[in-house]
Amino acid sequence: MEGPSLVILKEQAQRFIGKKVTAAYGTQKIAFERLAGQRITDLKTWGKHFLILFEDCTVRIHYLMFGNYYLDSKHPEKRPKLALEISNGEWNNYNCAAKILEGTNMDALYDWSTDIMQDSWDPNKAKKKLKATPDRLVCDVLLDQSIFSGIGNIIKNEVFYRIYVHPESVAGALPAKQLNQLIEEARNYSFDFYHWKKEGTLRKHWLAHTKKECLRCQLPFVKKHTGLTPRRSFFCSNCQVLY
């Protein structure tokens, strides 16, 4: 689950702030008894991490690649990894990893300026980090959560298609214009993703991800696992330049 999706969840779950957890359970091996009886004091997101702040601790949820959640309902077949019964509803989380962190001050743990969805996002810091690792492939650096917190594979593929860059390009070989476009469009597309997903139209706007043909060139897309991760890339070898 990518950063914009977590921002949407944060908005949907706002009504739980200030409310008491009456029961906590699930298949995740954490101290559920510690959460029962506590109030939710705040909700935060950093990249792909969702943070539920309680009175003396924080629950961090990572939804991984296929995680999901249900508010005020349950999956008809699966058992939740983390379920919270709250005084004004319920919150069930599936296919995720949850952990209890000590305390509620997350500033020492997270650099908010790397989060693509935050007002504190710092593009200059991202550029500096990119220039410090010139030999890496751009498909790896765009998924590097220490540089672009919240970027996932969908955004990666769409950004490279937008800026006409081959995902196996070397970061240090990008001309200044393309480097600036990479940083700018990473944030722009993340907010487009956010708005389209809220509308329920995200898939309709995909131009590269899972697509079979380039709309610009009417040529078949290349589908390939790229980078060290490796993750699926969909790209046009004709109009996306390999630097």
Secondary structure as the mmCIF struct_conf table of DSSP 4:
data_model
#
loop_
_struct_conf.conf_type_id
_struct_conf.id
_struct_conf.beg_label_comp_id
_struct_conf.beg_label_asym_id
_struct_conf.beg_label_seq_id
_struct_conf.end_label_comp_id
_struct_conf.end_label_asym_id
_struct_conf.end_label_seq_id
HELX_RH_AL_P HELX_RH_AL_P1 GLY A 3 GLN A 12
TURN_TY1_P TURN_TY1_P1 ALA A 13 ALA A 13
HELX_RH_3T_P HELX_RH_3T_P1 GLN A 14 PHE A 16
TURN_TY1_P TURN_TY1_P2 ILE A 17 GLY A 18
HELX_LH_PP_P HELX_LH_PP_P1 LYS A 19 LYS A 19
STRN STRN1 LYS A 20 LYS A 20
STRN STRN2 VAL A 21 TYR A 25
BEND BEND1 THR A 27 GLN A 28
BEND BEND2 ILE A 30 ILE A 30
HELX_RH_3T_P HELX_RH_3T_P2 PHE A 32 ARG A 34
TURN_TY1_P TURN_TY1_P3 LEU A 35 GLY A 37
HELX_LH_PP_P HELX_LH_PP_P2 GLN A 38 GLN A 38
STRN STRN3 ARG A 39 ARG A 39
HELX_LH_PP_P HELX_LH_PP_P3 ILE A 40 ILE A 40
STRN STRN4 ASP A 42 TRP A 46
TURN_TY1_P TURN_TY1_P4 GLY A 47 LYS A 48
STRN STRN5 HIS A 49 LEU A 53
BEND BEND3 GLU A 55 ASP A 56
STRN STRN6 CYS A 57 HIS A 62
TURN_TY1_P TURN_TY1_P5 LEU A 64 PHE A 66
STRN STRN7 ASN A 68 LEU A 71
BEND BEND4 ASP A 72 SER A 73
BEND BEND5 PRO A 76 GLU A 77
HELX_LH_PP_P HELX_LH_PP_P4 LYS A 78 PRO A 80
BEND BEND6 LYS A 81 LYS A 81
STRN STRN8 LEU A 82 ILE A 86
TURN_TY1_P TURN_TY1_P6 SER A 87 ASN A 88
STRN STRN9 GLY A 89 TYR A 94
BEND BEND7 ASN A 95 ASN A 95
STRN STRN10 ALA A 97 GLU A 102
BEND BEND8 GLY A 103 THR A 104
TURN_TY1_P TURN_TY1_P7 ASP A 107 LEU A 109
HELX_RH_3T_P HELX_RH_3T_P3 TRP A 112 THR A 114
STRN STRN11 ASP A 115 ASP A 115
TURN_TY1_P TURN_TY1_P8 ILE A 116 MET A 117
BEND BEND9 GLN A 118 GLN A 118
TURN_TY1_P TURN_TY1_P9 ASP A 119 SER A 120
HELX_RH_AL_P HELX_RH_AL_P2 PRO A 123 ALA A 132
TURN_TY1_P TURN_TY1_P10 PRO A 134 ASP A 135
BEND BEND10 ARG A 136 ARG A 136
STRN STRN12 LEU A 137 LEU A 137
HELX_RH_AL_P HELX_RH_AL_P3 VAL A 138 VAL A 141
TURN_TY1_P TURN_TY1_P11 LEU A 142 LEU A 143
TURN_TY1_P TURN_TY1_P12 GLN A 145 ILE A 147
BEND BEND11 PHE A 148 PHE A 148
STRN STRN13 SER A 149 SER A 149
TURN_TY1_P TURN_TY1_P13 GLY A 150 GLY A 150
HELX_RH_AL_P HELX_RH_AL_P4 ASN A 153 ARG A 162
TURN_TY1_P TURN_TY1_P14 ILE A 163 TYR A 164
STRN STRN14 VAL A 165 VAL A 165
TURN_TY1_P TURN_TY1_P15 PRO A 167 GLU A 168
STRN STRN15 VAL A 170 VAL A 170
HELX_RH_3T_P HELX_RH_3T_P4 ALA A 171 ALA A 173
BEND BEND12 LEU A 174 LEU A 174
HELX_RH_AL_P HELX_RH_AL_P5 ALA A 176 GLU A 199
TURN_TY1_P TURN_TY1_P16 GLY A 200 GLY A 200
HELX_RH_3T_P HELX_RH_3T_P5 LEU A 202 HIS A 205
BEND BEND13 LEU A 207 ALA A 208
TURN_TY1_P TURN_TY1_P17 HIS A 209 THR A 210
BEND BEND14 LYS A 212 LYS A 212
STRN STRN16 GLU A 213 GLU A 213
TURN_TY1_P TURN_TY1_P18 LEU A 215 CYS A 217
STRN STRN17 PRO A 220 PRO A 220
HELX_LH_PP_P HELX_LH_PP_P5 PHE A 221 PHE A 221
STRN STRN18 VAL A 222 THR A 226
TURN_TY1_P TURN_TY1_P19 GLY A 227 PRO A 230
STRN STRN19 ARG A 231 PHE A 235
TURN_TY1_P TURN_TY1_P20 SER A 237 CYS A 239
BEND BEND15 GLN A 240 GLN A 240
STRN STRN20 VAL A 241 VAL A 241
#
